[in-house]
Amino acid sequence: MATYTFRRILQMLPLLLLISLIIYALTALQPGDPVDQLTLGNSQITPADIARLKAAYGLDQPIYLRYFYWLVQALHGDFGWSRSFSAPAALYVFQERLPNTLLLTVPALLIALLIAVPLGIYSAMRQYSLPDYVLTFFSFVAFSTPVFWLGPMVLWLFAIWLPQVTGGAVSLPPGGLGSPDLDPATAGFWAVLGDKLKYLALPLSVLALREIAVILRFMRANMLEVLNLDYVRTARAKGLPVSKVVYKHALRNAVIPIITLLSLAIPGLFGGAIITETVFSWPGMGRAIFEGLVNKDFNVVLASLTFISLLTLIFSLLADLAYAAVDPRIRYD
């Protein structure tokens, strides 16, 4: 196992290098650059001024040289200066935005697992029943509904329509991280927690809903496949209790594909929360990427996407190691 892990880590290094090259190229080749954004609408600036600014930022050099200089700095932990946020890009992303993203995505994933896994097992055990049809229909609708539509609809329902109908009795904030007039130093723990949960409710629900739909579909399909295998039918024929057959024999094999799904879902939540965080004005990594693209603040975009790529590679390795822990037939040595 140790040899396999070490070999995989060595393989990750050139792959991460290739990914960083692709990310940098796609970012640098898009229309406009930081200087264009800086000089936009300034009628007094001259072409000579623009040329001097591009030279100062190194934008007059070929893209391969710019990537090389960026890579050398990135290897030393320096992803450049964020012009939009007036701070080092990496420090701002990891210190200011990453905790907010974790506060949103980790509960969303945990809630999705706690709800979707039991529902998937329940749906598979009652195939072609009314609850199975209802859960299958829900998973297809929730999975097919785009976040850029669902987010504004949830926002309109709970932040605009319901407050008007109920006279403010049912009202959730349309966005943000917390009440600006609430002082954590004087408000107390429970007041701060209640305020945070109130602002978390809408983006957390939207983000968790899609994950519930995905995990539920996979769990149902995997359980149906395992329940029809010979060893499960044999266990049933021996008279074992249904709960023991399902949770001891079937579930262990059915959960293996879910490990793959989670290994991609966890890093994907950081990038996939871009729309959710933007719609609900949640100051996380996803919104930082969006703001960086709009403002041509490429250093923030590069730092965020490189981090997400690294997470993807790490969790892919952890998923492979988890296979051996769940299935004793899998050996890497």
KEKOLFI-827990 format. One record per residue (C-alpha): x negated, y negated, z negated; residue in one letter. Coordinates in steps of 0.2 Angstrom, whole numbers, plus 5000, padded with zeros to 4 digits. Layout:
// residues N
[pt [X, Y, Z], a]
...
//
This chain:
// residues 333
[pt [5000, 5000, 5000], m]
[pt [4986, 4988, 4996], a]
[pt [4977, 4991, 5012], t]
[pt [4993, 4989, 5022], y]
[pt [4997, 4972, 5013], t]
[pt [4979, 4966, 5016], f]
[pt [4980, 4970, 5034], r]
[pt [4997, 4962, 5036], r]
[pt [4990, 4946, 5028], i]
[pt [4976, 4946, 5040], l]
[pt [4988, 4947, 5054], q]
[pt [4999, 4933, 5047], m]
[pt [4984, 4920, 5049], l]
[pt [4983, 4920, 5068], p]
[pt [5002, 4921, 5070], l]
[pt [5004, 4906, 5058], l]
[pt [4991, 4897, 5069], l]
[pt [5001, 4901, 5085], l]
[pt [5017, 4895, 5077], i]
[pt [5009, 4879, 5071], s]
[pt [5003, 4876, 5089], l]
[pt [5020, 4878, 5096], i]
[pt [5028, 4867, 5083], i]
[pt [5015, 4853, 5086], y]
[pt [5017, 4854, 5105], a]
[pt [5036, 4854, 5104], l]
[pt [5036, 4839, 5092], t]
[pt [5023, 4829, 5101], a]
[pt [5031, 4832, 5119], l]
[pt [5048, 4825, 5114], q]
[pt [5052, 4808, 5121], p]
[pt [5045, 4793, 5111], g]
[pt [5032, 4793, 5097], d]
[pt [5030, 4784, 5081], p]
[pt [5023, 4768, 5089], v]
[pt [5038, 4767, 5101], d]
[pt [5049, 4768, 5085], q]
[pt [5039, 4755, 5076], l]
[pt [5040, 4743, 5090], t]
[pt [5058, 4746, 5096], l]
[pt [5067, 4729, 5097], g]
[pt [5052, 4719, 5094], n]
[pt [5052, 4706, 5109], s]
[pt [5036, 4698, 5103], q]
[pt [5024, 4713, 5104], i]
[pt [5014, 4715, 5120], t]
[pt [5008, 4730, 5130], p]
[pt [4990, 4727, 5123], a]
[pt [4997, 4727, 5105], d]
[pt [5006, 4744, 5109], i]
[pt [4990, 4751, 5116], a]
[pt [4980, 4746, 5101], r]
[pt [4993, 4754, 5089], l]
[pt [4993, 4770, 5099], k]
[pt [4974, 4770, 5098], a]
[pt [4975, 4767, 5079], a]
[pt [4987, 4782, 5077], y]
[pt [4977, 4793, 5089], g]
[pt [4991, 4794, 5101], l]
[pt [4980, 4789, 5116], d]
[pt [4971, 4806, 5115], q]
[pt [4975, 4822, 5124], p]
[pt [4987, 4833, 5114], i]
[pt [4975, 4847, 5111], y]
[pt [4963, 4835, 5102], l]
[pt [4977, 4828, 5092], r]
[pt [4982, 4845, 5087], y]
[pt [4964, 4850, 5082], f]
[pt [4962, 4835, 5071], y]
[pt [4979, 4838, 5063], w]
[pt [4975, 4856, 5060], l]
[pt [4959, 4852, 5052], v]
[pt [4968, 4840, 5040], q]
[pt [4982, 4852, 5037], a]
[pt [4970, 4866, 5032], l]
[pt [4964, 4854, 5018], h]
[pt [4982, 4851, 5013], g]
[pt [4983, 4834, 5021], d]
[pt [4998, 4833, 5033], f]
[pt [4997, 4815, 5036], g]
[pt [5006, 4799, 5030], w]
[pt [5025, 4798, 5031], s]
[pt [5029, 4780, 5038], r]
[pt [5047, 4782, 5034], s]
[pt [5045, 4787, 5015], f]
[pt [5029, 4778, 5012], s]
[pt [5020, 4793, 5004], a]
[pt [5010, 4808, 5010], p]
[pt [5021, 4819, 5020], a]
[pt [5017, 4835, 5011], a]
[pt [5018, 4828, 4994], l]
[pt [5035, 4819, 4998], y]
[pt [5042, 4835, 5006], v]
[pt [5037, 4847, 4992], f]
[pt [5038, 4836, 4977], q]
[pt [5054, 4826, 4981], e]
[pt [5064, 4836, 4994], r]
[pt [5060, 4854, 4991], l]
[pt [5067, 4855, 4973], p]
[pt [5084, 4848, 4979], n]
[pt [5084, 4861, 4993], t]
[pt [5081, 4875, 4981], l]
[pt [5095, 4868, 4970], l]
[pt [5107, 4870, 4984], l]
[pt [5101, 4885, 4993], t]
[pt [5096, 4897, 4979], v]
[pt [5114, 4896, 4971], p]
[pt [5122, 4898, 4988], a]
[pt [5112, 4914, 4992], l]
[pt [5116, 4921, 4974], l]
[pt [5134, 4917, 4975], i]
[pt [5135, 4925, 4993], a]
[pt [5127, 4941, 4987], l]
[pt [5138, 4943, 4971], l]
[pt [5153, 4940, 4982], i]
[pt [5149, 4948, 4999], a]
[pt [5141, 4965, 4993], v]
[pt [5156, 4971, 4982], p]
[pt [5168, 4965, 4996], l]
[pt [5158, 4974, 5009], g]
[pt [5158, 4990, 4999], i]
[pt [5177, 4988, 4996], y]
[pt [5181, 4985, 5014], s]
[pt [5171, 5000, 5020], a]
[pt [5179, 5011, 5007], m]
[pt [5197, 5006, 5013], r]
[pt [5193, 5006, 5032], q]
[pt [5208, 5001, 5043], y]
[pt [5218, 4995, 5027], s]
[pt [5226, 4978, 5025], l]
[pt [5212, 4972, 5014], p]
[pt [5200, 4978, 5027], d]
[pt [5208, 4969, 5041], y]
[pt [5209, 4953, 5030], v]
[pt [5191, 4953, 5025], l]
[pt [5185, 4957, 5043], t]
[pt [5196, 4943, 5050], f]
[pt [5189, 4931, 5036], f]
[pt [5171, 4936, 5040], s]
[pt [5173, 4933, 5059], f]
[pt [5181, 4916, 5057], v]
[pt [5169, 4910, 5044], a]
[pt [5154, 4916, 5054], f]
[pt [5161, 4909, 5070], s]
[pt [5165, 4892, 5062], t]
[pt [5151, 4879, 5065], p]
[pt [5144, 4870, 5050], v]
[pt [5145, 4853, 5060], f]
[pt [5164, 4855, 5061], w]
[pt [5167, 4864, 5044], l]
[pt [5157, 4851, 5034], g]
[pt [5167, 4836, 5040], p]
[pt [5183, 4845, 5038], m]
[pt [5179, 4850, 5020], v]
[pt [5173, 4832, 5017], l]
[pt [5189, 4825, 5023], w]
[pt [5200, 4838, 5013], l]
[pt [5192, 4836, 4996], f]
[pt [5185, 4818, 4997], a]
[pt [5198, 4809, 5006], i]
[pt [5215, 4818, 5008], w]
[pt [5217, 4827, 4992], l]
[pt [5212, 4811, 4981], p]
[pt [5226, 4801, 4991], q]
[pt [5239, 4815, 4988], v]
[pt [5235, 4818, 4970], t]
[pt [5232, 4800, 4965], g]
[pt [5213, 4804, 4962], g]
[pt [5217, 4819, 4950], a]
[pt [5208, 4830, 4963], v]
[pt [5193, 4822, 4970], s]
[pt [5175, 4827, 4974], l]
[pt [5161, 4815, 4979], p]
[pt [5158, 4814, 4998], p]
[pt [5139, 4816, 4996], g]
[pt [5124, 4812, 4987], g]
[pt [5114, 4820, 4973], l]
[pt [5122, 4812, 4958], g]
[pt [5131, 4797, 4951], s]
[pt [5120, 4782, 4953], p]
[pt [5127, 4774, 4937], d]
[pt [5123, 4789, 4926], l]
[pt [5108, 4788, 4916], d]
[pt [5101, 4806, 4912], p]
[pt [5091, 4799, 4897], a]
[pt [5107, 4793, 4888], t]
[pt [5121, 4803, 4896], a]
[pt [5117, 4820, 4888], g]
[pt [5114, 4837, 4896], f]
[pt [5132, 4842, 4898], w]
[pt [5137, 4826, 4906], a]
[pt [5122, 4827, 4918], v]
[pt [5126, 4845, 4922], l]
[pt [5144, 4842, 4926], g]
[pt [5140, 4827, 4937], d]
[pt [5127, 4838, 4946], k]
[pt [5140, 4852, 4949], l]
[pt [5152, 4840, 4955], k]
[pt [5141, 4834, 4969], y]
[pt [5135, 4852, 4972], l]
[pt [5152, 4859, 4975], a]
[pt [5156, 4854, 4993], l]
[pt [5139, 4857, 5001], p]
[pt [5136, 4873, 4991], l]
[pt [5153, 4880, 4996], s]
[pt [5150, 4877, 5015], v]
[pt [5133, 4884, 5014], l]
[pt [5138, 4900, 5004], a]
[pt [5153, 4903, 5015], l]
[pt [5143, 4907, 5030], r]
[pt [5131, 4918, 5020], e]
[pt [5146, 4927, 5013], i]
[pt [5153, 4931, 5030], a]
[pt [5136, 4937, 5037], v]
[pt [5132, 4948, 5022], i]
[pt [5150, 4955, 5021], l]
[pt [5149, 4960, 5039], r]
[pt [5132, 4969, 5038], f]
[pt [5137, 4977, 5021], m]
[pt [5153, 4984, 5028], r]
[pt [5145, 4991, 5044], a]
[pt [5130, 4999, 5034], n]
[pt [5142, 5007, 5022], m]
[pt [5153, 5014, 5035], l]
[pt [5138, 5021, 5044], e]
[pt [5131, 5029, 5028], v]
[pt [5148, 5036, 5022], l]
[pt [5149, 5046, 5037], n]
[pt [5132, 5055, 5035], l]
[pt [5131, 5073, 5031], d]
[pt [5123, 5071, 5014], y]
[pt [5137, 5059, 5008], v]
[pt [5151, 5071, 5014], r]
[pt [5142, 5085, 5005], t]
[pt [5141, 5075, 4989], a]
[pt [5160, 5072, 4991], r]
[pt [5163, 5091, 4994], a]
[pt [5154, 5095, 4978], k]
[pt [5167, 5086, 4969], g]
[pt [5156, 5071, 4963], l]
[pt [5166, 5055, 4957], p]
[pt [5168, 5043, 4971], v]
[pt [5159, 5029, 4961], s]
[pt [5144, 5040, 4959], k]
[pt [5144, 5045, 4978], v]
[pt [5145, 5027, 4983], v]
[pt [5134, 5018, 4971], y]
[pt [5121, 5032, 4968], k]
[pt [5120, 5040, 4985], h]
[pt [5127, 5029, 4999], a]
[pt [5123, 5011, 4992], l]
[pt [5104, 5014, 4991], r]
[pt [5103, 5018, 5010], n]
[pt [5116, 5005, 5015], a]
[pt [5106, 4991, 5007], v]
[pt [5090, 4994, 5017], i]
[pt [5096, 4983, 5032], p]
[pt [5102, 4970, 5020], i]
[pt [5084, 4968, 5014], i]
[pt [5080, 4963, 5032], t]
[pt [5094, 4951, 5033], l]
[pt [5089, 4943, 5016], l]
[pt [5071, 4941, 5022], s]
[pt [5077, 4931, 5037], l]
[pt [5091, 4922, 5027], a]
[pt [5080, 4915, 5013], i]
[pt [5068, 4905, 5024], p]
[pt [5082, 4901, 5036], g]
[pt [5092, 4893, 5023], l]
[pt [5079, 4879, 5022], f]
[pt [5080, 4875, 5040], g]
[pt [5098, 4880, 5042], g]
[pt [5103, 4867, 5029], a]
[pt [5099, 4853, 5040], i]
[pt [5117, 4850, 5046], i]
[pt [5124, 4854, 5028], t]
[pt [5112, 4842, 5020], e]
[pt [5115, 4829, 5033], t]
[pt [5134, 4829, 5033], v]
[pt [5134, 4828, 5013], f]
[pt [5119, 4816, 5012], s]
[pt [5110, 4829, 5001], w]
[pt [5092, 4823, 5000], p]
[pt [5083, 4840, 5003], g]
[pt [5071, 4847, 5016], m]
[pt [5084, 4849, 5029], g]
[pt [5089, 4831, 5029], r]
[pt [5070, 4826, 5028], a]
[pt [5068, 4835, 5045], i]
[pt [5083, 4827, 5053], f]
[pt [5077, 4810, 5047], e]
[pt [5059, 4813, 5053], g]
[pt [5065, 4818, 5070], l]
[pt [5076, 4802, 5071], v]
[pt [5063, 4790, 5065], n]
[pt [5049, 4799, 5074], k]
[pt [5041, 4803, 5058], d]
[pt [5032, 4818, 5065], f]
[pt [5021, 4821, 5049], n]
[pt [5036, 4825, 5039], v]
[pt [5043, 4837, 5052], v]
[pt [5027, 4846, 5054], l]
[pt [5025, 4849, 5036], a]
[pt [5042, 4855, 5034], s]
[pt [5043, 4867, 5049], l]
[pt [5025, 4874, 5045], t]
[pt [5031, 4878, 5027], f]
[pt [5047, 4886, 5034], i]
[pt [5037, 4896, 5046], s]
[pt [5025, 4902, 5032], l]
[pt [5040, 4907, 5021], l]
[pt [5047, 4917, 5036], t]
[pt [5030, 4927, 5037], l]
[pt [5029, 4930, 5018], i]
[pt [5047, 4936, 5017], f]
[pt [5045, 4947, 5032], s]
[pt [5030, 4955, 5022], l]
[pt [5040, 4956, 5006], l]
[pt [5054, 4965, 5016], a]
[pt [5043, 4978, 5022], d]
[pt [5036, 4981, 5005], l]
[pt [5054, 4982, 4998], a]
[pt [5058, 4996, 5011], y]
[pt [5045, 5007, 5002], a]
[pt [5052, 5003, 4985], a]
[pt [5070, 5007, 4990], v]
[pt [5067, 5022, 5002], d]
[pt [5054, 5035, 4996], p]
[pt [5053, 5042, 5013], r]
[pt [5044, 5026, 5019], i]
[pt [5025, 5026, 5016], r]
[pt [5012, 5013, 5022], y]
[pt [4996, 5022, 5016], d]
//
